[in-house]
Amino acid sequence: MNDDVHANVQEATALVHQGRLTEAVSLFEQIIRLEPEYAHGHNNLAMVYLLQHRYDEAFARAERAIELDPQLAEPHATLSAIYLRRNQVEEALASSRRAIRLNPKLPEAYFHEARAHLKNGQFAEAIAVCREVLRFKPDYIDVEYVLGIAALKENRLEDALGSLSALLQKKPRDAQAHVNRALIWLLQGKYEEGWPEYEWRWRGHDFVTKPMWDGSPLDNKTIVLHAEQGLGDTLQYIRYAPLVKQRAARPSDVTVTVACQESLHKLLSRCAGIDELVTPKSFAWPADEHALLMSLPAILKTTVATIPAGVPYVFPDPALVDSWRGEIRAAPGLKIGIAWQGSPQHPDDRLRSIPLAEFAPLREVSGIHWFSLQKGPGKDQLANAPFDLVDLSPRLDETTGAFMDSAAVMMSLDLIITSDTAIPHLAGGLGVPVWVALQAIPDFRWLLERADSPWYPTMRLFRQSRRGDWQGVFERMARELTSYAAERKNLFRN
């Protein structure tokens, strides 16, 4: 590599550190034109493409680097990172291990291997890999993230907090570390500490272009509430819209606009406290105040004791309820809807979604008429369902809007049994009975140990007693379902 190329590499690397990725790409491409067989150059370009979410191009450049120098470890580590972004966990593990064999002191390879173990639910293995890399690179801050999350999933909450605190001592403004610490505090029910800390999730991002509402009076003002995460999150936190309305002497003196997923507009159009529903892209930004939906608990100083848990706060279309009622109620016995699979793109999906086969213990309960509410991913499992299911999915929400038919159907069911997806938030917001099967250390909103949810009065939580043990969850649920069915039978008999 000549001096000019070496200087260009240094300049391009500096541009990456400054976040000037487009300029860095141009310079690395120029370097490759000058030195087309420079393997490190191809890998460097692959890593910048990865930062830009240009995964196919990143993959091609990393593979080219390996062709040019099969003994170079770094492009294998880059491939591991790409596979992780694609949720191809086994391929990520193989690539990271290949990189480690080629260079046992390449910290990034260990980091990606630990992350892959984390995605696989192999938390002890993730911790072991992190400790190994820290032996030769004790200042490698990135692995503190993995250590903290793995310790959390192992139910070692204080160890997880310790890892995050150690990281924050070195990088006190590391937003992700603050967010991870917030999630642990929220899981523990420490809302006074957790909600303010959770505000770090948007700091440093371009999303917020206006000062955020601080909870002050909204008389004669307009405020936009922005949905920021998944459908389930929007369904959970839309309950705050009426409370925002109350921040004026007269609710009519404040205009509340909700910028959220367009697919939810029809369902949310009947929610209290909302004057207008728009999509984030279509909204014209001028407004007096702005707030993220998931910031409202912090702004309004929500504690576990003050969660606004009045239900229902989501209302189905009465015409759809009527159209479904006859068919659902005509089915004999107790009518139960089930769902088992969330989006495969969710970072925790391997742990929260449940194979339909795990529902098998429920078939021992007699007098049940089962309905499948599952749509999209996971429907292929119906072919081997452990009991007879009426598959409603081809007729759910295709023409009416997200969850519109699903909500109407739920109003005629006796019970919903589901994994941790958007479905429990819909059922809970409708105020219908819902049982949720949870992994051992669940999402922060479900807290710890409780069999109920302070967010949803009609909800029961069935938690794994040990990680990965869905059989125990559904055996316990089957016993409870036997009693539930008997109670319902006696209720209607009397």
Secondary structure, 3 states (H helix, E strand, C coil): CCHHHHHHHHHHHHHHHCCCHHHHHHHHHHHHHHCCCCHHHHHHHHHHHHHCCCHHHHHHHHHHHHHHCCCCCHHHHHHHHHHHHCCCHHHHHHHHHHHHHHCCCCHHHHHHHHHHHHHCCCHHHHHHHHHHHHHHCCCCCHHHHHHHHHHHHCCCHHHHHHHHHHHHHHCCCCHHHHHHHHHHHHHCCCHHHHHHHHHHHHCCCCCCCCCECCCCCCCCEEEEEECCCCHHHHHHHHHHHHHHHCCCCCHHHEEEEEECCHHHHHHHCCCCCCCEEECCCCCCCCCCEEEEHHHHHHHCCCCHHHCCCCCCCCCCCHHHHHHHHHHHHCCCCEEEEEECCCCCCCCCHHHHCCCHHHHHHHHHCCCEEEEECCCCCCHHHHHHCCCCCEECHHHCCCCCCCCHHHHHHHCCCCEEEECCCHHHHHHHHHCCCEEEEECCCCCHHHCCCCCEECCEEEEEEEECCCCCCHHHHHHHHHHHHHHHHHHHHHHHHC
